[in-house]
Amino acid sequence: MVAIDTLIAVAVDGLAFGVFLALLGVGITLVYGLGDVLNLAIGAFSVLAVIFTTALIEQGFGLVVAMVAGLLGVALLGLAVDRTLLSLVYRSEGEERILLGIFTTLGLTIFIDGTMTNFYPSRYNLPVDTGVFSLGGVGVTGGSLVIIAVGLVAIGVVFAFLRGTFIGKATRTVFQDERGARLVGVNPRGIRTLIFVLSVTVAGLAGLVFAIGSNVSVASGFEFTVLALIVSIVGGVRSLTGAVAAGVFLGVVNEFANFFVGSYVATIILFGTAIVVLVAKPEVIS
Amino acid sequence: MNWLPGNSARDLTVLGLLLVVAPLPVLGSTYYEGVLAHFVIFAMLAVALNIVFGETDQLFLFMGGLAGIGAYGTALLTDWLGVTAWLTLPVAALFAGLVGLSVSWISAKRKFTVVLISILTLNLQFVISEVLVGAREYTGGSTGFSYQYFSMDAIAETVGVNETLVLYYLMVLLLLALLVGYIALVHSRYGVAFNAIRQDELAAASIGVDVVHYKVFAGFLSAFTFGVIGAFYALEAGYVLPSAFSFQTVDVLVLIILIVGGLRTTLGPVVGAGIIVAIEEMLGSTFTNWRTAIFGALLIIIFLYFRSGVIPAVDSLRSGRFGRRFGGAEEEPEDEPAD
């Protein structure tokens, strides 16, 4: 029989992993909902944020400054990608655009991975000393608490932006009806640029919180992308709340499966869930 | 080969002759013989993808996984039953074929779009990769095992050449057989049905084309072929590892090869494989670290600017001289239908 406090500790770690997954899911869902581009390079942006940040820390910058600068670097790169590659993708329409988006971002992620391995071949993590906290008598890892706190704040900010601000409302208009948005004077292309930059920044943040306590290498990028894909399939690829719920749910399930049956079966459960959802409800991707 | 339409017979003969003499200038160099075998294997993989993706718009992104099923399946069955790999290979390939059949059947029944099929199969690819790494007691996990099946040393000794060369000529035979099969397929009633389904699925169904049947047939055929090639792919490497059958190693490369050469062309997969393997060799040992980055950039460029492929581009330069056999989807068939 497993002790209750062990289960609570596992649940907290699961929530932390879930928040990380939710951030990735939000990142991929924002862009797909807005412009039909399934960003398969999203994990590469997460890894780039970690690499930029650790490189700055090595240069002697403080942790917070380095993190902000790392995210800024990722945002700028996202802007460049949107203005060049994605502009070419947005020229086509419908199913062709979806396919073109998949292959272009796939090419981008392979390009980024192939380039970065040459310069940053090792594994990186953030030097955050968190230790173990006591939560009502139960020992939980501090890193997990930090991840949950930072992630929830970030998700809250994204939702507040979409619900509360004028640009956020304009974004949701494009989500619902692109032609209607044009009619009331919203420029979908401008919104798409803004949202792409926002999404890669969220992905960057996901990478940074993951790097608290875990190692990240260039090869992790594609793994993150695959996780993001699973979250968006399970949550519905156009639904932000779905992405958050699916992320947290899968995170907790994965951590418990990890604990009881091992990481190898846990991974297969993740993919299996995505396959079952795809076959049972193919309309999640449409 | 009189029954082959147009100039196909002549083209295949020329290709066959080229492939037969190709090892002569590098005879004795196991390295270059390996490169040639590698080239033929990837050309075959691209032919198989051409059937399922080119002809029926089902983008299979678990080619590595299907090849892995063929390779590991053959090895495990051989060890378990204690019979020759020549007997277990068809069984393993049949299993891969059945996996492809199920995916095609579900996709066609539920009217999956090409995007959905690609995402579904991508997920399956990761499951297969995960199983190959995880089922350690059977697959040797990520350390793999040495792949010594299909003993060909007897043939090699009789003819007096090394085993790599025997394997290469076997591959060439298989490639030519695949190409003949492909030409026969697209000129049969299957090819006509594939065309009709690709242009308008609903219209095809309304005139009595059994859409599910044709898609499932293409899915099975390609998956079976991937399974067969997988075993030879492992045999050529001499060692079997899960990473050799990963998405990044197989699927990305085969997709690039097929698009570069030209979708729905007979020689496109061969030309594409030639170009890609040549690029790999030119990068050599100096730029080998940049191999991945270059293929990533290549993937972006060909999809944004060069989706028609080499063969259709060459063909449009010389249009009039050659018939439909190199043609893309837009062209009308000029040949008389094969019997």
Interface residues (C-beta under 8 A of the other chain):
Chain A: L38 L85 L88 V89 E95 I98 L99 L100 I102 F103 T104 L106 G107 L108 T109 I110 F111 I112 D113 G114 T115 T117 N118 F222 V226 L229 I230 I233 Y264 V265 T267 I268 F271 G272 A274 I275 L278 V279 P282 I285 S286
Chain B: L59 I106 R110 F112 T113 V114 V115 L116 S118 I119 L120 L122 N123 L124 F126 V127 E130 V131 V133 G134 Q248 V252 L255 N289 W290 R291 T292 A293 I294 F295 G296 A297 L298 L299 I300 I301 F303 L304
